[in-house]
């Protein structure tokens, strides 16, 4: 997995595009103390002198819906968001694939874990991002001992900053035990997702996904994959997935903005793919995602926001 730490030179902060190093907050800020933030992760691609951002409006809607779920005192229109992302892209002028991280946060110094009576604002930064997982290798996964937080405890339909402590615990456990990534169960013992990605199984010739119940974040890449499968006439069944199904499946596919479409080599030491290569469904989904990004899919015009680098 690549580790990208270099930030692009400009950020959006306090309503302006500023040098990244100037986008700083107090150590006593509310969101730093309590995790009271929500965020998005948006893929951008650089190809043939053009910059393409994937499903920007869908990411905007999920971000603003998260703020609504949390009861944050913050609003921004689609046009305002679209325009500021364009300003950011032109200011940073990326020349490789990249990642956009918009997040809604509070700089207030209030010493109280709450969302009401707190002021929130939007910030955005960008960083280069190639492949999060090596696409040529299958992932070695483990089923984490940490359970996924339930929607009864904290909204799982919003990408909440503090929520990702749960993911960090699972990922850290997996890495410390020599694995690439973790799978997480809900409080009933059903596998619902990876630490920061959705999953699909090919099991006995069927494509199966976890039920969109109280523990799963419904990803935008997941939504894209479902549309691809529907186009191909491949039925997808939602059901509760247990450990034995994961151990004996034909393919296990992870999807997400960072992960894109990745495949599992093994889970808890049980081999999923003997050849170390992605299975036919994974290969199909990768091909269709690449076509969409390249502008060769019927929905590319709806999903891609394009910028000409030369106009930056």
C-alpha positions, 0 to 999 in steps of 0.5 A: 500500500502506498503511503502519501504524505505530501500535501498540495500547496493550497487549502481552502480555509476560513472561506479562502484559498490559502497556502496549506501551512497557513490553514491551522487551528488551535490545539483547543479547537472543539473538533480536535478535542471531541472528534466533532467533524464529518468528512468526504474523500473524493478521487481525482485523476490526471490523464492526457492534460485533463483533471477529472473528479469522480462523482463530485456531486454525490460526495457533496450530498453525502457530506451535507447529509452527514452534517444534517444527521449530526445537527451541525449548524452549517450549510453550503449550496452545491454551486458554492461547493462546486466552485470552491473545488474548482478554485482548489483544483486550479490553484494546486494544478495536480499532475498526477492522480489525487485525493480531495478531503473536504471536512466540516469542523469546529474551531470553537474552544467550547469545553463540552462534547456537543453539536448544538450551539457550536459553529462549524466551517468547511475546509478542504485540502488535496494530496497526491494519491495513486493506488492505495492498495497494490492492484496486482496483489491480493489482500491478506485480511483478518477478521478483527476482534473489534466490532463495528459501532452500531447506528444505535450508538453513533450514526454509521450513515455519516462519515464522522471524524471521531467514528474512525477511532473504531476503524483505526483500532481494527486496522492497527490490530490487523497490521500488528498481526501481519495482515493488510487490512481488517474485516469488521463484524457488527454486534451480532457477529455478521461481517459488514465491511472492512475497516474503511471499505465496503465488501462484496462476496462471490459465493456459490456463483452469486454476488452477495453484499452485506445488508445495509443495516445499522453498522454499514456506511454505504459508500459511493464506490459501492453504489457505482459497483451496484450500477455496473452489476445491474448493467451486466445483468448480474443480480446482487443479493443482500443478506447477513454474512457470517465468517464461514461464508467469507472463508469459503467464498469464490471472490471477496472484493473491497470497494471504496474511494481510496481502495477503488476495487481490491481483492482478497488473497486470504482471510485469517489464513484461509486462501480465497484465490489460489492463483493470486489473481483477481477473479472474473467479477473483480476484473469486470468491475475494474474494467468498467470503473476504468472505462467510467474514469476514462470517459468511455461509459454511458454515465461518464458525463454524469459522474465526471467533473473535468478541468483542463490543466492548461487553464489553471 
